[in-house]
Amino acid sequence: MRVSSAAFIKRYGALSEKALSEPVTITRNGRNRLVLLSAEEFERMRRYEPAIRQRDQPQIPAGSVPAFAAVWDNPDDDGYDAL
């Protein structure tokens, strides 16, 4: 369900009840701004977040990164010593 922020303010009670069964998208100036959902659904999503982040991480095979690339992890190192 999608409603404007003005409609959400006017119909908070009914829309918060609706959010227990389905997400309610709140818009501002016609653009999606917020999503209201049940605490149960939010907790379910949080449980899966680490798995999703792990899945989305690029997998770089060990040994495929040049040794000098380690300087990229240190913003204070300009990298010239590794060359």
Backbone bond lengths (Angstrom), bond angles and torsions (degrees), N, CA, C in turn:
res aa  C-N    CA-C-N  psi(-1)  N-CA   C-N-CA  omega(-1)  CA-C   N-CA-C  phi
1 M - - - 1.439 - - 1.521 108.19 -
2 R 1.311 116.75 143.34 1.458 123.27 -177.47 1.525 108.85 -129.58
3 V 1.342 117.05 127.85 1.465 121.48 -179.74 1.526 109.80 -139.13
4 S 1.316 115.53 155.76 1.459 120.27 175.88 1.525 109.01 -74.59
5 S 1.316 115.90 160.82 1.469 119.29 178.67 1.529 110.64 -63.94
6 A 1.335 116.65 -35.40 1.473 119.40 178.10 1.527 110.67 -63.99
7 A 1.322 117.01 -43.48 1.464 120.91 178.88 1.526 110.38 -66.18
8 F 1.329 116.44 -35.89 1.456 119.69 179.32 1.525 110.60 -64.25
9 I 1.327 116.64 -42.98 1.469 120.40 179.52 1.530 110.22 -61.65
10 K 1.320 116.70 -43.02 1.466 120.82 -178.52 1.522 112.57 -69.08
11 R 1.347 115.92 -35.06 1.474 120.07 -173.35 1.523 111.53 -115.55
12 Y 1.328 117.40 34.36 1.458 121.44 -175.97 1.530 113.27 -51.91
13 G 1.308 117.35 -48.95 1.471 121.22 -176.68 1.518 112.16 -57.97
14 A 1.313 116.92 -51.86 1.464 121.00 -178.05 1.530 111.02 -67.24
15 L 1.320 116.87 -39.77 1.468 119.56 -178.08 1.522 112.41 -72.71
16 S 1.330 117.12 -32.91 1.463 118.42 176.21 1.530 110.22 -68.14
17 E 1.305 117.73 -33.78 1.474 120.96 174.12 1.524 110.17 -66.79
18 K 1.325 116.88 -41.67 1.467 121.47 178.94 1.527 110.67 -61.57
19 A 1.336 116.24 -36.13 1.463 120.92 -179.02 1.526 112.59 -66.01
20 L 1.324 117.44 -16.17 1.466 119.85 175.85 1.521 111.88 -70.40
21 S 1.329 116.56 -22.97 1.464 119.93 -178.71 1.529 113.62 -110.69
22 E 1.340 116.89 -20.21 1.473 120.17 177.65 1.522 109.02 -158.03
23 P 1.333 117.17 150.38 1.467 119.41 178.88 1.528 111.21 -63.12
24 V 1.332 115.58 142.53 1.455 122.27 176.73 1.534 106.92 -113.60
25 T 1.325 116.85 116.15 1.461 121.60 178.28 1.521 108.68 -88.82
26 I 1.318 116.03 127.56 1.459 122.05 -179.63 1.518 107.81 -105.34
27 T 1.318 116.18 127.30 1.458 120.73 -176.05 1.521 111.47 -107.14
28 R 1.302 114.72 158.83 1.464 121.86 172.76 1.520 106.46 -138.74
29 N 1.304 116.37 125.15 1.465 122.14 -176.18 1.530 111.55 54.45
30 G 1.329 115.97 36.75 1.452 121.28 177.02 1.512 115.48 79.70
31 R 1.316 117.49 0.43 1.474 120.74 -179.02 1.524 109.52 -109.83
32 N 1.335 116.25 142.26 1.460 120.48 176.06 1.519 109.22 -59.61
33 R 1.323 115.81 130.64 1.461 120.37 -176.18 1.531 111.95 -121.52
34 L 1.331 116.59 -45.68 1.460 122.36 -177.50 1.521 109.52 -140.98
35 V 1.327 115.01 160.23 1.464 120.16 173.31 1.525 107.44 -130.16
36 L 1.322 115.56 127.13 1.454 121.96 177.08 1.522 107.59 -102.11
37 L 1.330 115.96 126.18 1.460 119.58 178.13 1.513 109.44 -142.91
38 S 1.300 115.48 165.60 1.463 120.17 -176.41 1.527 110.38 -66.59
39 A 1.326 115.13 153.42 1.463 120.45 177.11 1.529 110.18 -61.14
40 E 1.317 116.75 -35.44 1.466 121.05 178.86 1.537 110.71 -62.18
41 E 1.317 116.57 -45.66 1.468 120.83 179.02 1.525 110.93 -65.78
42 F 1.324 116.60 -40.18 1.465 121.04 178.14 1.521 110.66 -60.66
43 E 1.319 118.00 -45.86 1.472 121.56 179.07 1.522 111.18 -64.01
44 R 1.329 117.09 -38.87 1.464 120.46 177.04 1.524 110.51 -60.65
45 M 1.323 116.19 -42.83 1.460 120.42 179.23 1.530 110.94 -65.76
46 R 1.313 117.38 -39.49 1.470 120.97 179.40 1.521 111.84 -63.88
47 R 1.326 117.32 -34.61 1.465 120.12 179.11 1.522 111.01 -64.32
48 Y 1.337 117.35 -33.25 1.453 120.93 -177.90 1.520 113.49 -88.86
49 E 1.320 118.42 -11.07 1.460 121.61 -176.68 1.530 113.49 -56.84
50 P 1.337 120.27 -48.43 1.466 118.90 179.70 1.530 112.67 -59.47
51 A 1.320 117.29 -39.05 1.466 120.10 179.24 1.519 110.96 -65.88
52 I 1.309 117.04 -38.39 1.462 120.77 179.51 1.518 109.89 -67.76
53 R 1.321 117.33 -44.35 1.467 119.88 178.39 1.518 111.18 -61.16
54 Q 1.326 116.66 -42.74 1.463 120.77 179.70 1.522 110.09 -62.80
55 R 1.323 116.86 -42.48 1.462 121.46 -178.96 1.526 111.39 -64.55
56 D 1.323 117.02 -36.10 1.460 121.28 -176.08 1.521 113.87 -81.67
57 Q 1.333 117.54 -9.09 1.458 119.84 179.71 1.526 109.53 -73.98
58 P 1.328 117.34 133.65 1.463 118.83 177.11 1.528 109.91 -66.55
59 Q 1.283 115.94 137.06 1.460 120.97 -179.83 1.528 109.04 -98.08
60 I 1.329 116.07 112.64 1.459 121.89 -179.67 1.519 107.07 -105.21
61 P 1.323 116.49 121.29 1.472 119.34 -179.41 1.524 111.37 -60.42
62 A 1.343 116.29 141.38 1.458 121.52 177.81 1.522 109.40 -58.89
63 G 1.313 115.88 139.47 1.462 120.74 178.04 1.518 114.14 85.66
64 S 1.326 117.89 -4.29 1.467 119.16 -178.07 1.525 112.61 -92.38
65 V 1.347 116.59 -4.80 1.459 120.81 179.68 1.525 107.82 -101.92
66 P 1.334 118.43 128.39 1.468 120.34 179.66 1.526 111.20 -60.31
67 A 1.313 117.18 150.72 1.461 122.41 -177.13 1.518 112.04 -59.77
68 F 1.321 117.79 -36.38 1.459 119.86 -177.72 1.523 112.40 -69.44
69 A 1.321 118.15 -12.17 1.463 121.10 -179.18 1.524 111.67 -68.50
70 A 1.324 118.22 -16.25 1.466 120.95 179.72 1.520 111.91 -61.22
71 V 1.323 118.04 -27.20 1.468 120.08 179.63 1.524 110.88 -66.68
72 W 1.315 118.66 -20.59 1.460 121.10 179.14 1.517 111.78 -65.96
73 D 1.334 116.50 -22.40 1.456 120.86 179.21 1.521 112.35 -78.61
74 N 1.341 117.71 -12.21 1.455 121.71 -177.69 1.525 108.88 -115.64
75 P 1.329 117.94 105.39 1.470 119.87 -176.66 1.526 113.15 -67.02
76 D 1.356 118.08 -17.14 1.462 120.53 179.87 1.525 112.65 -86.12
77 D 1.306 117.46 -11.08 1.463 122.12 -178.39 1.522 108.64 -97.15
78 D 1.319 116.18 124.89 1.476 118.91 -179.00 1.520 112.38 -80.57
79 G 1.333 117.79 -11.05 1.456 120.70 175.25 1.512 115.37 91.21
80 Y 1.323 118.82 -7.13 1.457 120.18 -176.09 1.508 113.43 -69.89
81 D 1.336 118.11 -28.53 1.464 120.42 179.71 1.518 112.12 -67.94
82 A 1.341 117.56 -27.19 1.466 121.29 -178.30 1.508 111.80 -75.34
83 L 1.309 117.75 -19.05 1.473 120.91 -178.04 1.468 108.20 -86.96
